[in-house]
């Protein structure tokens, strides 16, 4: 035990040991390629991507810093089998080693092909390929916009076809890059410029054939969204007939080649003239047939026949008018009888309430003269007053000789009949 704990032993701190291991790793495991399956993938707020590479028995932590991501076209996802390139490093604070990745490619499939499939699936789910979003291509455009390289074969092919088919068509060229890292932004700018100016009826977007790398700008997401957001219909004509790009799926119409795009959008002048002449002749024949039919129909209706028909119509309307008049008369008579019955009922009610009606039952009305005010009490009259007594069949005038108050005893004096 004494030999183990003697003063000559070499003792390292954790940091020293960790740095020694780091030195061994970084000096012996650089410029290495590793194959594995992506797991625990996530992107930090800093933009760095962290994940693990694993196989059946082991796991290796990995980091793809933001500065190395520009050349990675596809999206990492859990379960994706990849081959990565980089250098081993050791994160001293946690004592963990990891590989610093500077390049990734999918195993068994090209990176660009994988990126193409991923973006295609993403945009398809968002509805950018749906038919209902496709704008119709105008049948007779007056002005065509062409977005392509000003020096490329695609532009020459488009111009040759349009001049041959219809030399009077107007063409506006929006020169753009169609290859390289700056091409996607250049294409987007050209699409926006055409929409801002509103000077063309349709746009042909295209370039000649090439490898998937050459055609890649037309697979970029920013180009696809610019096509989708364009108010002007766009025909995608990228590469050869066997080539397909994301632009083809988003565009309102796909043409297999730039020349085919020109043929689709520009009618052949001779064919158009022939088509118009054919339609003109068919219209003349149709109009002649309509005129002849109207002439026969008019001749069928002679003056006598029309007179008889009009007389029949007038007689029919006269009968209908008589029926309506009779119905109206009956309705008015019914209304008048109803109103008369109502009137008689009201008159009877008024007569029943009339004071004159009480005279027929032996009552009389007494008025004081000369003012004619009704007398309701003996307090209203005095001796020698003249009064008027109204009966059912006339009246008479009396002079008061005596006034007796009270109901228990009645005394009657005959008055002087004056009239």
HUVEN-V534745 format. One record per pair of residues at least 12 apart in sequence whose C-alpha atoms are under 6 Angstrom apart, sorted by the first residue. I is the first residue (numbers start at 1). GAP is how many residues later the second one is. D is the distance in Angstrom with one decimal. If there is no record, write none. Layout:
BEGIN
I|GAP|D ; I|GAP|D
END
This chain:
BEGIN
22|68|5.3 ; 26|62|5.6 ; 26|63|5.7 ; 29|59|5.6 ; 30|57|4.1 ; 31|55|5.4 ; 31|56|5.6 ; 32|53|5.7 ; 32|54|5.6 ; 33|51|5.6 ; 33|52|4.6 ; 34|49|5.6 ; 34|50|5.4 ; 35|47|6.0 ; 35|48|4.5 ; 36|17|5.0 ; 36|18|5.2 ; 36|19|5.7 ; 36|45|5.8 ; 36|46|5.8 ; 37|16|5.2 ; 37|17|5.2 ; 37|42|5.8 ; 37|43|5.6 ; 37|44|4.3 ; 38|14|5.7 ; 38|15|5.1 ; 38|40|5.0 ; 38|41|5.3 ; 38|42|5.4 ; 39|12|5.9 ; 39|13|5.2 ; 39|39|4.7 ; 47|19|5.6 ; 48|16|6.0 ; 48|17|4.6 ; 48|18|4.9 ; 49|14|5.8 ; 49|15|5.1 ; 50|13|4.6 ; 61|37|4.8 ; 62|36|5.2 ; 62|37|4.8 ; 63|37|5.4 ; 63|38|5.9 ; 64|37|5.0 ; 68|34|5.4 ; 73|42|5.7 ; 74|41|3.9 ; 81|26|5.6 ; 82|23|5.7 ; 82|24|4.2 ; 82|25|4.7 ; 83|21|5.8 ; 83|22|5.5 ; 83|24|5.9 ; 84|19|5.7 ; 84|20|4.5 ; 85|16|5.7 ; 85|17|6.0 ; 85|18|5.2 ; 86|14|5.4 ; 86|15|4.4 ; 86|16|5.4 ; 87|12|5.5 ; 87|13|5.3 ; 128|122|5.9 ; 129|120|5.7 ; 129|121|5.1 ; 134|118|4.7 ; 135|98|5.6 ; 135|117|5.6 ; 141|60|5.7 ; 143|27|4.6 ; 143|28|5.6 ; 143|57|4.9 ; 143|58|5.7 ; 144|27|4.8 ; 144|56|5.3 ; 144|57|6.0 ; 144|58|5.3 ; 144|59|5.9 ; 145|26|5.8 ; 145|27|4.8 ; 145|28|5.8 ; 145|55|5.6 ; 145|58|4.5 ; 146|27|4.8 ; 146|28|6.0 ; 146|57|5.7 ; 146|58|4.8 ; 147|27|4.9 ; 147|58|4.9 ; 148|27|5.6 ; 148|28|5.4 ; 148|58|5.6 ; 148|59|6.0 ; 149|26|5.3 ; 149|27|5.1 ; 149|28|5.7 ; 150|25|5.1 ; 154|53|5.2 ; 154|54|5.4 ; 154|104|5.7 ; 157|102|5.4 ; 158|101|5.3 ; 158|104|5.5 ; 165|103|4.2 ; 165|104|5.6 ; 166|102|5.8 ; 166|103|5.0 ; 179|35|5.7 ; 183|34|5.9 ; 184|33|4.8 ; 188|35|5.6 ; 188|38|5.9 ; 202|30|5.8 ; 202|31|5.2 ; 203|31|4.7 ; 204|30|5.9 ; 204|31|4.9 ; 205|31|5.1 ; 205|32|5.9 ; 206|30|6.0 ; 206|31|4.5 ; 206|32|4.6 ; 207|31|5.1 ; 207|32|6.0 ; 208|31|4.6 ; 209|30|3.6 ; 209|31|5.3 ; 218|29|5.6 ; 219|26|5.5 ; 219|27|4.8 ; 224|23|5.6 ; 233|19|6.0 ; 234|17|5.6 ; 234|18|5.5 ; 235|16|5.9 ; 235|18|4.8 ; 235|19|5.6 ; 236|12|5.3 ; 236|15|5.8 ; 236|18|4.9 ; 236|19|6.0 ; 237|18|4.9 ; 237|19|6.0 ; 237|20|5.1 ; 237|21|4.9 ; 240|16|5.9 ; 240|17|5.4 ; 241|15|4.3 ; 359|32|6.0 ; 359|33|4.9 ; 360|32|5.6 ; 364|26|5.5 ; 364|27|5.1 ; 365|24|5.7 ; 365|25|5.0 ; 366|22|5.6 ; 366|23|4.5 ; 367|20|5.6 ; 367|21|5.1 ; 368|19|4.6 ; 369|17|5.6 ; 369|18|5.3 ; 383|17|5.1 ; 383|18|5.6 ; 384|15|5.5 ; 384|16|4.9 ; 385|14|5.7 ; 385|15|5.4 ; 386|12|5.6 ; 386|13|4.5 ; 396|23|5.7 ; 397|20|5.9 ; 397|21|5.7 ; 398|17|4.9 ; 398|18|5.3 ; 398|19|5.7 ; 399|16|5.5
END
